Amino acid sequence: MWISNYGDLKNELKEYLFNNRFAARYDNYTKMFEADANSRLRVRQMEFTDVFVVTNGLWPLPPDYLLWRSVLWIRGGVATPPVSPPYRDVTEMDYVHPAYLHADVIDRSYGRPTVFTIEGTQFRARIPTTGSDAYEFHYYAKIPTLIGSDLNSNWLLSEYPNAYLFGLMMEAAGQGRNVEMAQLYKARRDEVFQEIIQLSALTTGATSPKVRVGEYF
């Protein structure tokens, strides 16, 4: 059958298992699979952009945040629709260790913030020169979960339903103590993950090289 939503996926899973004895556990299997996918995948389908103005140098990260990709500081905010450089005053910012940000004085001396950090669930930067200056935050987002409704879908299920099916089959086999089947579907799931990563690598440029870590200073 064609898998277009969570309900279809659960029906297909039942067909593969030849029974419905694990139906009550499908949400748990899905949660564990999505945790694996979010820890393994950093692909273009997961790239999002948010634009914001900080308050006292802080801004809460999006609930679906996984990893930053690039950050731009934009003097005077963003036009609607956004105007591409060189028609706006933009600075690509460097990531630094939190200790470096708190100790560094460069952004206090010049007219534009140049560094930022991530602390817990917050983005932190120097306070911009005016309240209208904005940050354009490019990041990798978590895969939207299927749990909650049989009608739910997301990009991973739409483009790679086999990844979900193999991942849930692995979890079901593990609970059923079928080691051979669990190993088979783990290998098939991991193969799909690798195919997704390789395909994305062909169509996505490298992340920003402007990264400073704790050892930098």
Contacts in CASP RR format, 6 or more apart in sequence:
PFRMAT RR
TARGET T0000
AUTHOR 0000-0000-0000
METHOD contacts of the structure
MODEL  1
MWISNYGDLKNELKEYLFNNRFAARYDNYTKMFEADANSRLRVRQMEFTD
VFVVTNGLWPLPPDYLLWRSVLWIRGGVATPPVSPPYRDVTEMDYVHPAY
LHADVIDRSYGRPTVFTIEGTQFRARIPTTGSDAYEFHYYAKIPTLIGSD
LNSNWLLSEYPNAYLFGLMMEAAGQGRNVEMAQLYKARRDEVFQEIIQLS
ALTTGATSPKVRVGEYF
1 8 0 8 1.000
1 11 0 8 1.000
1 12 0 8 1.000
1 15 0 8 1.000
2 8 0 8 1.000
3 9 0 8 1.000
3 12 0 8 1.000
3 157 0 8 1.000
3 161 0 8 1.000
3 164 0 8 1.000
3 165 0 8 1.000
4 153 0 8 1.000
4 157 0 8 1.000
4 158 0 8 1.000
5 146 0 8 1.000
5 150 0 8 1.000
5 151 0 8 1.000
5 152 0 8 1.000
5 153 0 8 1.000
5 157 0 8 1.000
6 30 0 8 1.000
6 146 0 8 1.000
6 147 0 8 1.000
6 148 0 8 1.000
6 149 0 8 1.000
6 150 0 8 1.000
6 151 0 8 1.000
6 152 0 8 1.000
6 153 0 8 1.000
6 157 0 8 1.000
7 150 0 8 1.000
7 151 0 8 1.000
9 146 0 8 1.000
9 157 0 8 1.000
9 161 0 8 1.000
9 164 0 8 1.000
9 165 0 8 1.000
9 168 0 8 1.000
10 23 0 8 1.000
10 26 0 8 1.000
10 150 0 8 1.000
12 165 0 8 1.000
13 26 0 8 1.000
13 165 0 8 1.000
13 168 0 8 1.000
13 169 0 8 1.000
13 172 0 8 1.000
14 20 0 8 1.000
14 23 0 8 1.000
16 165 0 8 1.000
16 169 0 8 1.000
17 169 0 8 1.000
17 172 0 8 1.000
22 29 0 8 1.000
22 172 0 8 1.000
22 175 0 8 1.000
22 176 0 8 1.000
25 171 0 8 1.000
25 172 0 8 1.000
25 175 0 8 1.000
26 168 0 8 1.000
27 147 0 8 1.000
27 148 0 8 1.000
28 171 0 8 1.000
29 167 0 8 1.000
29 168 0 8 1.000
29 171 0 8 1.000
29 172 0 8 1.000
30 145 0 8 1.000
30 146 0 8 1.000
30 147 0 8 1.000
30 164 0 8 1.000
30 168 0 8 1.000
31 145 0 8 1.000
31 147 0 8 1.000
32 171 0 8 1.000
33 164 0 8 1.000
33 167 0 8 1.000
33 168 0 8 1.000
33 170 0 8 1.000
33 171 0 8 1.000
33 189 0 8 1.000
34 142 0 8 1.000
34 143 0 8 1.000
34 145 0 8 1.000
34 146 0 8 1.000
36 167 0 8 1.000
36 189 0 8 1.000
37 143 0 8 1.000
37 156 0 8 1.000
37 163 0 8 1.000
37 193 0 8 1.000
38 66 0 8 1.000
38 142 0 8 1.000
38 143 0 8 1.000
40 193 0 8 1.000
40 197 0 8 1.000
41 143 0 8 1.000
41 193 0 8 1.000
41 196 0 8 1.000
41 197 0 8 1.000
42 66 0 8 1.000
42 67 0 8 1.000
42 140 0 8 1.000
42 197 0 8 1.000
43 196 0 8 1.000
43 197 0 8 1.000
43 199 0 8 1.000
43 200 0 8 1.000
43 204 0 8 1.000
44 200 0 8 1.000
44 203 0 8 1.000
44 204 0 8 1.000
45 155 0 8 1.000
45 156 0 8 1.000
45 159 0 8 1.000
45 200 0 8 1.000
46 66 0 8 1.000
46 140 0 8 1.000
46 141 0 8 1.000
46 142 0 8 1.000
46 143 0 8 1.000
47 69 0 8 1.000
47 138 0 8 1.000
47 139 0 8 1.000
47 140 0 8 1.000
47 141 0 8 1.000
47 204 0 8 1.000
48 62 0 8 1.000
48 64 0 8 1.000
48 138 0 8 1.000
48 139 0 8 1.000
48 140 0 8 1.000
48 141 0 8 1.000
49 136 0 8 1.000
49 137 0 8 1.000
49 138 0 8 1.000
49 139 0 8 1.000
50 62 0 8 1.000
50 136 0 8 1.000
50 137 0 8 1.000
50 139 0 8 1.000
51 74 0 8 1.000
51 77 0 8 1.000
51 78 0 8 1.000
51 134 0 8 1.000
51 135 0 8 1.000
51 136 0 8 1.000
51 137 0 8 1.000
52 59 0 8 1.000
52 134 0 8 1.000
52 135 0 8 1.000
52 137 0 8 1.000
53 59 0 8 1.000
53 77 0 8 1.000
53 128 0 8 1.000
53 131 0 8 1.000
53 132 0 8 1.000
53 133 0 8 1.000
53 134 0 8 1.000
53 135 0 8 1.000
54 123 0 8 1.000
54 125 0 8 1.000
54 127 0 8 1.000
54 128 0 8 1.000
54 135 0 8 1.000
56 127 0 8 1.000
57 124 0 8 1.000
57 125 0 8 1.000
57 126 0 8 1.000
57 127 0 8 1.000
57 128 0 8 1.000
58 122 0 8 1.000
58 123 0 8 1.000
58 124 0 8 1.000
59 122 0 8 1.000
59 123 0 8 1.000
59 135 0 8 1.000
60 121 0 8 1.000
60 122 0 8 1.000
60 123 0 8 1.000
61 118 0 8 1.000
61 120 0 8 1.000
61 121 0 8 1.000
61 122 0 8 1.000
61 123 0 8 1.000
62 139 0 8 1.000
62 141 0 8 1.000
64 141 0 8 1.000
64 142 0 8 1.000
64 144 0 8 1.000
65 139 0 8 1.000
65 140 0 8 1.000
65 141 0 8 1.000
65 142 0 8 1.000
66 139 0 8 1.000
66 140 0 8 1.000
66 141 0 8 1.000
66 142 0 8 1.000
67 139 0 8 1.000
67 140 0 8 1.000
68 95 0 8 1.000
68 118 0 8 1.000
68 137 0 8 1.000
68 138 0 8 1.000
68 139 0 8 1.000
68 140 0 8 1.000
69 138 0 8 1.000
69 139 0 8 1.000
69 140 0 8 1.000
69 207 0 8 1.000
69 208 0 8 1.000
70 92 0 8 1.000
70 138 0 8 1.000
70 207 0 8 1.000
70 208 0 8 1.000
71 92 0 8 1.000
71 93 0 8 1.000
71 95 0 8 1.000
71 116 0 8 1.000
71 135 0 8 1.000
71 136 0 8 1.000
71 137 0 8 1.000
71 138 0 8 1.000
72 90 0 8 1.000
72 91 0 8 1.000
72 92 0 8 1.000
72 93 0 8 1.000
72 135 0 8 1.000
72 136 0 8 1.000
72 138 0 8 1.000
73 90 0 8 1.000
73 91 0 8 1.000
73 93 0 8 1.000
73 112 0 8 1.000
73 113 0 8 1.000
73 114 0 8 1.000
73 125 0 8 1.000
73 128 0 8 1.000
73 133 0 8 1.000
73 134 0 8 1.000
73 135 0 8 1.000
73 136 0 8 1.000
74 88 0 8 1.000
74 89 0 8 1.000
74 90 0 8 1.000
74 133 0 8 1.000
74 134 0 8 1.000
74 135 0 8 1.000
74 136 0 8 1.000
75 88 0 8 1.000
75 89 0 8 1.000
75 90 0 8 1.000
75 112 0 8 1.000
75 129 0 8 1.000
75 130 0 8 1.000
75 133 0 8 1.000
76 89 0 8 1.000
76 130 0 8 1.000
76 132 0 8 1.000
76 133 0 8 1.000
76 134 0 8 1.000
77 132 0 8 1.000
77 133 0 8 1.000
77 134 0 8 1.000
78 88 0 8 1.000
78 134 0 8 1.000
78 136 0 8 1.000
79 88 0 8 1.000
82 88 0 8 1.000
82 136 0 8 1.000
90 136 0 8 1.000
91 112 0 8 1.000
91 113 0 8 1.000
91 114 0 8 1.000
92 208 0 8 1.000
92 210 0 8 1.000
93 113 0 8 1.000
93 114 0 8 1.000
93 115 0 8 1.000
93 116 0 8 1.000
93 125 0 8 1.000
93 135 0 8 1.000
93 210 0 8 1.000
94 114 0 8 1.000
94 115 0 8 1.000
94 116 0 8 1.000
94 210 0 8 1.000
94 211 0 8 1.000
94 212 0 8 1.000
95 115 0 8 1.000
95 116 0 8 1.000
95 117 0 8 1.000
95 118 0 8 1.000
95 208 0 8 1.000
95 210 0 8 1.000
95 211 0 8 1.000
95 212 0 8 1.000
96 104 0 8 1.000
96 115 0 8 1.000
96 116 0 8 1.000
96 117 0 8 1.000
96 212 0 8 1.000
96 216 0 8 1.000
97 117 0 8 1.000
97 212 0 8 1.000
97 213 0 8 1.000
97 214 0 8 1.000
97 216 0 8 1.000
97 217 0 8 1.000
98 117 0 8 1.000
98 119 0 8 1.000
98 124 0 8 1.000
99 214 0 8 1.000
99 217 0 8 1.000
100 115 0 8 1.000
100 117 0 8 1.000
100 212 0 8 1.000
100 214 0 8 1.000
100 216 0 8 1.000
100 217 0 8 1.000
101 115 0 8 1.000
101 116 0 8 1.000
101 117 0 8 1.000
101 124 0 8 1.000
101 125 0 8 1.000
104 115 0 8 1.000
106 114 0 8 1.000
106 115 0 8 1.000
107 113 0 8 1.000
107 114 0 8 1.000
107 115 0 8 1.000
107 125 0 8 1.000
107 126 0 8 1.000
108 126 0 8 1.000
111 129 0 8 1.000
112 128 0 8 1.000
112 129 0 8 1.000
113 125 0 8 1.000
113 126 0 8 1.000
113 127 0 8 1.000
113 128 0 8 1.000
115 125 0 8 1.000
115 126 0 8 1.000
116 123 0 8 1.000
116 124 0 8 1.000
116 125 0 8 1.000
116 135 0 8 1.000
117 123 0 8 1.000
117 124 0 8 1.000
117 125 0 8 1.000
118 124 0 8 1.000
123 135 0 8 1.000
123 137 0 8 1.000
125 135 0 8 1.000
128 134 0 8 1.000
143 154 0 8 1.000
143 155 0 8 1.000
143 156 0 8 1.000
144 152 0 8 1.000
144 154 0 8 1.000
144 155 0 8 1.000
145 152 0 8 1.000
145 154 0 8 1.000
146 152 0 8 1.000
146 153 0 8 1.000
146 154 0 8 1.000
146 157 0 8 1.000
146 164 0 8 1.000
156 163 0 8 1.000
156 164 0 8 1.000
157 164 0 8 1.000
160 192 0 8 1.000
160 196 0 8 1.000
162 188 0 8 1.000
162 192 0 8 1.000
163 189 0 8 1.000
163 192 0 8 1.000
163 193 0 8 1.000
163 196 0 8 1.000
166 185 0 8 1.000
166 188 0 8 1.000
166 189 0 8 1.000
166 192 0 8 1.000
167 185 0 8 1.000
167 186 0 8 1.000
167 189 0 8 1.000
169 181 0 8 1.000
169 185 0 8 1.000
170 182 0 8 1.000
170 185 0 8 1.000
170 186 0 8 1.000
170 189 0 8 1.000
173 179 0 8 1.000
173 181 0 8 1.000
173 182 0 8 1.000
173 184 0 8 1.000
173 185 0 8 1.000
174 181 0 8 1.000
174 182 0 8 1.000
END
